Amino acid sequence: MKTTVTIEGMSCEHCVKHVKEALEAINGVKSAKVSLKDKRAVVDHKDGVTLESIKASIAEAGYEAAG
């Protein structure tokens, strides 16, 4: 499955790396593509990963996510 979320608060490539690492640390996430330009992430994951867990991970990294 793939889930796309909009992310607010990223301002540089360090932010992108931080969000990518946070998302890929979620159990069941295969990969995450994070775009500073588009202000979004596309998360490739197994069925058990919820939008809420993706948003929570982004929030824990210090950014705001909208589905």
PyMOL commands that set and color helices and strands:
alter all, ss='L'
color gray80, all
select helices_A, chain A and resi 13-24+51-60
alter helices_A, ss='H'
color red, helices_A
select strands_A, chain A and resi 2-8+29-35+40-45+64-66
alter strands_A, ss='S'
color yellow, strands_A
deselect
rebuild
show_as cartoon
